Amino acid sequence: MTVAAGTRLGPYEILAPIGAGGMGEVYRARDTRLERTVAVKILPSLSTPSPEARQRFEREAKTISQLSHPHICALYDVGREGETEYLVMELLEGETLLDRLAKGPLPLEPTLRYGMEIADALDKAHRQGIVHRDLKPGNVMITKSGVKLLDFGLAKAMTPANPQSSLTALPTQQGLTQEGTILGTFQYMAPEQLEGKEADARTDIFAFGATLYEMATGKKAFTGATQASLITAIMSADPPSISSVQPMSPTALDRVVKKCLAKDPEERWQNAADLGSELEWIGESGAQTGVAASVAPRRASWLPWAAAALAALVAAGALLRPRRAETPAAPRMVLSILPPQGAAWTDWFALSPDGRRLALVGSEGGRAQIWMRRLDEEEARPVAGTDGAENPFWSPDGTSLAFFAQGKLKRIELESGAVQVLCDAEIGRGGAWGREGVILFASVSPGVLSRVAASGGSPVAATKLDSTRGDVLHRWPQFLPDGRRFLVFVSTASPQTTGIYLGSLESQELKLLQPSSEAGQFLPPDRLLYAREDALVAKRLDLRHAKPSGETETLVRQLDVAEVGAYLRLFSASQNGIVAFRDAGYQRPLVWFDRRGNITGRTSAVAGPRGFSLSPDEGLVAYTTGTQTASDVWILDLKRDVPTKLTLGSYATQPLFSRDGRFLYYRSFGRSLEIRRKPMRGSGPDETVYESGAFDSPQDETPDGKTLIVQNARRNYDISALPLEGDRKLVPVLATEFAERQPKLSPDGHWLAYYSDESGRFEVYVRRFPVTDEKWQVSTRGGIWPYWRGDGKEIYYVGLDAVLMAVPVSESQTFSVGTPEPLFQTRLRIWTVARQYAASRDGQRFLMIYPTQDAAASPMQVLLNWQAPAGRP
């Protein structure tokens, strides 16, 4: 029924509707006697409008009206106007828990606080002999003073507890409820309710567990496509653990909820008071309770390391307790963090400010997401909502992470799991979150640092490119302790001016602190950490005068410098001196394989190419090696195994042989970013093919040699064509909202293969060339780096599990694709940019970068107590 404004129900004047549900309609009303605003609930018609039923209703209402508790909505009155039954209640301002959960899960602190308040309210009701029987998020109101438990419309009276009896043994008043009748909301009902059995306090505790689970995860504990399947889930299934949905939740909370949701009432918490005490304990000691242990199996080799790691952490004392004066100085230690079975660590990771947690981007089955690893636990756990993440960085208080994904800068609250898009950010390359609520971040476009509020908004430029020193890009900011100044890596046209700069939020001007080929990080109280060649070093930094001083100290060697031109952050340091880094203590030679994965030949002259191109006659390899600021192109004669430097004293990457082998294209970083080509025969000069000003790279050449296919870096990886005759301007070939990468033309130039993330993961596709709307998907379970056989009848690609695949294709009438066939498992680093393999023209041999250690299984290293002298090997 709907009651019009102005209607009188006894002394109560209806003002406006508030809401409606299965148990009636609620209106804002005015109490004309006491001149106060109240809430009036109009009850639906009683199913049995007998005098006994009305007597039962009035008796229960009187019982509930005796409840006086700060977290229970007060019942003021009960009445009847004609055939209309109504309740008069305290009017509350706020939002229901149901409405709040529509925005996402709650952070841990309010989850525990609201949970304690609900438990306290239930304890009060239960001690008064009342069972709610319909506890759910819609019956919990969040107000400024805390939560209020609503709607005792289905409540059942019990004999109040006495000191000699337990809630388990309490008899119920007969006649108030008919046995066998199901009352309540299905998704929060206890099994005994669904069976029509008597409900007691433990029935409310089951509903409380389901509500608490939803508060912590944002997901219902029990779901089903039909009422029957939902009932089956409640009766026989357990929901996923909270820690599997929210990895940063305490393990103790899992235990509390699991006990609430026990199918047998005897196995649940037996009273709400104990339940509230348990939540209070978690709130007081939650920082030490940790996250739940994973149920995933671990490889056997992990167990010895886990024990050693735990012993090392206890010995170090840096994480678990303050060091006592009498304790001997802890030695320098390096711990290894292996990726989970079937996963691989990428080059993106960040230590939390307190050094307790390491956020790593891991790739598992082609799916990249953030994993969280507490350093005092054995397992890393994936963080839901972070698919496609790159380059995470922490909030100053360590409660949130920001990261880049799908062309956006995002943030995630670790306790609640709520994800927010802050702004657009194409191909993010580092960020810093200041204590004043400002985020600095770098992206490929426009190449400078941008500034945005941590709550989101429109970014504005925070730095500017200085043409006098030849700035090309600004990346990897880090705020200094004052929260206003920051460090930033600046790449310029000269190695002498490329390095770590000091900036300020008050100005776009930058000052060089330390020449470096990579980004640096400030480590309190006075150290600047940065990479020098393959070593991580530290130097004292005078913050007052913004000047480094003294000799450098080497922390570790064999730092992974990743691939030239990627400008990755090679390490991460916490505020208390813990350092995480990738180890590169292995070689990356070029190796020939047959189709079965057997090694048929290897080179000895190339130790670490970062990407290469195979000449059309398969006799030469062009590759790059070196540091980020001094990279040259080399030519390797495969027959003689002899390398020759092609460029000298420059910065050159991304080599590509022309179709006829006469030229070598490459990307050059001199006065500006350019695409250049050099004759392979004779001693002709290099020629600038295109002055791009961005990290555009040559990918292929049309068979007639008149057009270059280019990876366009100005947008989120589009494909363009560069005419080599006439007006040399990039012409769009394929430009979408998705990332299209590594284009390769078929031998006849009629078809274009590439890979894209349009499906949510990378897959290999083929289109006609010039491009039309027609499209064929080549890979079936993810793939990258397409490569054509010399006759155009087969396409190779690397699956997201690093398996080399072969797919037969045909172009008789139209293009057709066969079934992908796995050839062999590789050790290719699939998260890198540069192409890592090439196929012979007949498709019988494959040249690959083959690390002497499988990069997919290589650990992340954590250095403790780096100030201590290094021990003997």
ZIDA-V452734 format. One line per field, one symbol per residue. psi: psi as a letter, one per 20 degrees, with the letter a starting at -180 (. if undefined). burial: # if it has 24 or more other ideal C-beta (glycine too) atoms within 12 Angstrom, else .. A space follows every 10 residues. Layout:
# ZIDA-V452734
psi: ???
burial: ???
This chain:
# ZIDA-V452734
psi: qppqqiqpnc jpppgqqgrq ahjaqpqprp oigilqprpp poqrpphnlr hgghggghgg ghghiiooqi kpppohrqrp ocjpqqqprp pqpbqqhghh iiirrqrggh ggghghgghh ggggghhjkp pgikprhikp porhjaqppr mkhjqpqrpq qrhiqrhhjp qqpqihqppi poqapgijqq hhghjjrqqa hhghhghggh ghghghhjqq hprqhrhghg hgghhiqqqq qhhhgnhjqq hhhgggghhh jphphhirpi qhghghhghg gghhjhhihr rqqqiqqqqh ihghggghgg hhhgggihhh qqpqhipqpq rpqpqpoqqq pirqqajpqp qqhjjhqopq oqpokioprp qpopijriqq qqoqjkpjqq mqqqqhijiq qqrppljqpr qpohghjppp pgrqnpmqmq rpoqijkppp qqrhpjirqq pqqiirapqq phrqpohhjk pgqprmqpqr hijhqqqqpp paiphhipbp qprqiiqjqq ppgopqirqr ppoqikqopr pockqprqqq oohgjlpqra qqppgqrlpo jcqpihlqpi rpqrijjppq rpqllrrmrp ppqaiijppi qqqiiohmqj qrppqhjkiq pprqrarhim pqpqppohgi lpqppgqpka oprlqpqrhj jhqoqrpqnd hrpqprqppi pakqrqpohp ohjrlqqphr qqhijipppp ooihamnrpr qopiqbonqp ppgooairop rlqpqrhiji qoqrqqkhii rpqprprqpq paiqqppgqh kqqrmqpqqh jjjqpqrpri jkppqpppqq lfgrpqpapp ppfrprkqni jrgqpjrqqr hijiqppqon qipohhjqrp qppqlhhqqp rq.
burial: ..#...#### .####..##. ..######## #.....#### ###....... .....###.# #.###.#.#. #########. ...####### ##...###.# #..####### ########## ########## ########## ###..##### ########## #.....#..# .#...##... .######### ####...### ########## ########## ##.......# #.###...## ########## ########## ###.#..### ######.##. .##..##.## ##.#...... .#...#..#. .##.##.### .........# .######### ..######## ########## ########## ########## ########## ######.### ########## ########## .######### ####...### ########## ####....#. .##.##..## ########## ....###### #####.#### #####..#.# ########## ###...#### ##.######. #.#..#.#.. .#####.### ########## ########## ####.##### ###.#..... .##.###### ######.#.# ########## ######.#.. ..#..##..# #########. #.######## .#######.# .....#..## .######### ##....#### ########## ##.#...#.# #.##.#.### #######.## #######... #########. #...###### ########## .######### #######.#. #...#.#..# .###.##### ########## ..#.###### #...###### #######... ...
